Amino acid sequence: MTPSNGMLARLYRTGGFADISIGTETKTFQVHKSIVCTQSSFFAAALTGKSQEAEARHIDVEEPEAIIDNLLHHMYELEVPLLGTELLIRIQRTVWEIPMESMEGRVRALLQLQAAADKYGVVGLTELCSAAIMPWLFPWPRSATLTKLGVLLWSDNRPINHAARDKVVDLTARNAAVVRDDEAWTTLHSNSQYCKEVLKYAMKEHRAGGNL
């Protein structure tokens, strides 16, 4: 960590010299206008001028505490916890021992963080979230895991995630266990567009003589 990042980390951790606050349902973050409003077009508009929020130097948001915490880590140029790879590395080494909730939860949280970055106009974070999602898309031994991740991605229609949606379609179409696993098959059919794209891809590969 550089000295400047160390100073920013201390400011964020202690809230020292904070001049604005951001409130979630479970926590109020004491933050700094010079940092937050230069990193977010939304907060710049909301917390400057003569608005009620600007006068109060406080704004309430609907996102969970954990998502705002990750968003602020990015603004303060700190390591964003959700973008870390430690959990993914551990999962890939012991894939049969990790609960599905850990995998699905991480991708869901990345999509929530990405949505927050879009909403609040935080430059660069949406792309980082999109890149962080891609390593989670590999041939999972559990076909139900793969289809649950697929449903998550196909329930999100932002163009920036098109590569992830294409990849999960390819992986699903090539996973023969999906049709033998009742849970995976039911999950696949819970999102009609995802299911349609998987079947269309499988038919295309079959006609082309590909090995699925």
C-alpha positions, 0 to 999 in steps of 0.5 A: 500500500502506498503512503497516499493509499495508507492515508486514504485507508485511515480516513475511510476507516476512522471517518476523520475530518468527514464532511458528509455521510451516506446512510444505509439501513444498517450503517451510516458511512462518514465520508469526504465530499472531496473524494466521494463527489469527485468519483461519483456524478450522482453524489456530486449532484445530490450533495452540492448546491441547495438540495435538501441532501446538500443542506443536511450533508447526508443522503440515504441509499437503498443498497445494503451496507456491504455493497456501499462499503465495496463502492466506497473502497473503490472511491478511496482507491482501496482494495475492493473486497468483492473483486478479490480472488481468494474465495475463487482460488479456494473453490477451484482447489476444493470445488466439491467442498464449497457450498453453492451459496458461496459461489452464487452469492459472490456473483450476485453481489458482483452484479449488485455492486455493478448496478450500484456503480452504474446508478451512482456514476462511479467510473471504471467500477462497472468494468472491473465487476464485469471482469471479476465475474468471468473467472467464475464461469468455468465447467463446474462439476455440479451442473445445478451450480452452472445453471444457477449462475446462468439464471443470475446473469440472464436476469441481468440485461446490461450490455456490459455483461454480454460476454459473461452471458455468452460464456455461460450459454456455451458452458451450459450447452456443453454440459450433458449432465444438465439434462440428467439433473432435475434441479439443473434442468428446472433451473435452466427453464426458469429463465426463458431467454437463457433456456432458449439461447442454450437450446439454440446453441446446442442445435447449432453445434449439432448441425455443425457436427460439433462435440457437445 
